[in-house]
Structures are given as structure tokens and as C-alpha cells.
Amino acid sequence: MTNAAPPSTGPDAENTLSAEDLLRDRRLELLLDEMVTGDSVSLPQDFSARVLAARPFAPWEVRRRASWRVPVFFGAAFLVSSLAIGLAPLWSLGTSTAVLTWVRLLQVALSRPVEAAVQVGPALAEAFSQAAHAAPLPYVAGGFALAAFGALSAILAVRSARVAASTR
């Protein structure tokens, strides 16, 4: 297998392929044709391993351990720092005071987002009612749909540009 650049995918793609690539493509087409017609063709035992080894690695895949190094490192650092912060009261306070501090921290961590959502609710309802009176509902819905479509197309454009850059 050569480490040449991937072939182009335009209308002249077959003209740019090497003779070795064309021969490999013809053999693969013949194998697939034989499998479809039902002639007793079986794949070699190591076929899937060879396909996985020959296929280029994509950055979003997780089948290689090396792609997990950075996320595991940051996850472990976050866990250790969280444990150090959580266990800090035990070193300077008594056990009951440390447990009470943890309970209060959990209470604040869990109740503040709920409290903020409850406080924002009436303001959002009022804003939507004023927007509904200012503009007809189809225009508002169309604007939201247009904004969502624009955001989605921008995300897909960035993603396709990354994929194209990674295959070069």
C-alpha cells in the first residue's frame, strides 16, 4: 500500500488513479459482484483487520488509545482537584463541620440553577408576549428557523473544512 495522497473525487478521478489503484478497484468490484451473485466466496479471516489497518484514522474516532490521552489527563486533573477541594475542610475543620460544609455546597450547587430558571421564567414569558404583539407569529417562527438553519450550515461548513483539511 502506498502513502500517496488520496485521489481526487471529480469527474476525472479515474484518469488520475494509478494503475495499481485501478487494479485494486477492479479486484474489489469483482469480489463484490461475486458476493452479490451468491457464488460461494468467503472473505479471508483477517479481512476486517486489514481494512481497519489500511483505513486512515479520523480525529473523531476513538479506536486508538492515543486519542484518549488528553481527555483522560484533563479528566483525571479535574477529579484530583475536585477531591482536593472537597477534602480541604477535613484538614482544617472537624468532621461534622466538614460534612455540613459539603451539604451546604451541594445545596447551593443544585439550587442556584433552579432558582435562576424560576426567576428568568416570568421575564421570558413577558418578552415572548411582547414579541408576539409586535410581530406576527409566523414571522417570529420563520426568523427562529432561519437563524437555526444559518447556525447549522455554519457548523457543517466548519466541520467539512476540518475533514477536508485532515485528509490532505
C-alpha positions, 0 to 999 in steps of 0.5 A, spaced: 500 500 500 502 506 498 502 513 502 500 517 496 495 522 497 488 520 496 485 521 489 481 526 487 473 525 487 471 529 480 469 527 474 476 525 472 478 521 478 479 515 474 484 518 469 488 520 475 488 513 479 494 509 478 494 503 475 495 499 481 489 503 484 485 501 478 487 494 479 485 494 486 478 497 484 477 492 479 479 486 484 474 489 489 468 490 484 469 483 482 469 480 489 463 484 490 459 482 484 461 475 486 458 476 493 452 479 490 451 473 485 451 468 491 457 464 488 460 461 494 466 466 496 468 467 503 472 473 505 479 471 508 479 471 516 483 477 517 479 481 512 476 486 517 483 487 520 486 489 514 481 494 512 481 497 519 489 497 518 489 500 511 483 505 513 486 512 515 484 514 522 479 520 523 480 525 529 473 523 531 474 516 532 476 513 538 479 506 536 486 508 538 488 509 545 492 515 543 486 519 542 484 518 549 490 521 552 488 528 553 481 527 555 483 522 560 489 527 563 484 533 563 479 528 566 483 525 571 486 533 573 479 535 574 477 529 579 484 530 583 482 537 584 475 536 585 477 531 591 482 536 593 477 541 594 472 537 597 477 534 602 480 541 604 475 542 610 477 535 613 484 538 614 482 544 617 475 543 620 472 537 624 468 532 621 461 534 622 463 541 620 466 538 614 460 534 612 455 540 613 460 544 609 459 539 603 451 539 604 451 546 604 455 546 597 451 541 594 445 545 596 447 551 593 450 547 587 443 544 585 439 550 587 442 556 584 440 553 577 433 552 579 432 558 582 435 562 576 430 558 571 424 560 576 426 567 576 428 568 568 421 564 567 416 570 568 421 575 564 421 570 558 414 569 558 413 577 558 418 578 552 415 572 548 408 576 549 411 582 547 414 579 541 408 576 539 404 583 539 409 586 535 410 581 530 406 576 527 407 569 529 409 566 523 414 571 522 417 570 529 417 562 527 420 563 520 426 568 523 427 562 529 428 557 523 432 561 519 437 563 524 437 555 526 438 553 519 444 559 518 447 556 525 447 549 522 450 550 515 455 554 519 457 548 523 457 543 517 461 548 513 466 548 519 466 541 520 467 539 512 473 544 512 476 540 518 475 533 514 477 536 508 483 539 511 485 532 515 485 528 509 490 532 505 
